Amino acid sequence: MRKRLTNYDEKYDILYISKIKNKPCISSEPIDGVLIRRDERGMIIGITIFDVKKAINILK
């Protein structure tokens, strides 16, 4: 299993989850506030979630 890189920016309430650090990618936003990052082969290499606290409260 590959190690995931995670980082939470408390000031801006953004969660970053990546498989690979600093790799060129193409991003899409299939859901408001969620970015999916894919490499040149289309494999998901990262996810960025904005307004994490708000998203968690919606799930409760």
C-alpha positions in Angstrom: 0.0 0.0 0.0 1.3 3.4 -0.9 1.8 6.1 1.7 -0.7 8.9 1.4 0.3 12.5 2.0 -2.3 14.5 3.9 -2.4 18.1 5.0 -5.1 20.1 6.6 -5.0 23.9 6.3 -6.9 25.0 9.4 -6.9 28.7 8.4 -8.7 28.1 5.1 -10.4 24.8 6.1 -9.0 22.8 3.2 -8.0 19.1 3.3 -5.4 17.8 0.8 -4.9 14.1 0.2 -2.3 13.0 -2.3 -0.6 9.8 -3.5 2.2 11.6 -5.2 3.7 15.0 -4.3 4.3 17.7 -7.0 3.3 15.8 -10.1 1.7 17.5 -13.1 -2.0 16.7 -13.1 -5.4 17.6 -14.5 -8.1 18.7 -12.0 -11.8 18.5 -12.2 -14.6 19.5 -9.8 -17.3 16.8 -10.0 -18.9 18.1 -6.8 -18.8 21.7 -5.6 -15.8 22.1 -3.3 -14.1 18.8 -4.2 -11.2 18.7 -6.7 -10.1 15.4 -8.1 -6.6 15.4 -9.5 -5.6 12.9 -12.2 -2.2 12.1 -13.8 -1.7 11.8 -17.6 -3.0 8.2 -17.5 -6.3 9.3 -15.8 -5.4 7.7 -12.4 -6.5 9.7 -9.4 -3.4 11.1 -7.6 -5.1 13.5 -5.2 -8.2 15.0 -3.8 -8.7 18.5 -2.4 -11.8 19.2 -0.2 -12.7 22.8 0.6 -14.8 23.8 3.6 -14.2 20.5 5.3 -16.0 21.4 8.5 -19.1 22.3 6.6 -18.9 19.0 4.6 -18.6 16.9 7.8 -21.6 18.6 9.3 -23.7 17.8 6.2 -22.9 14.1 6.8 -24.1 14.1 10.4 
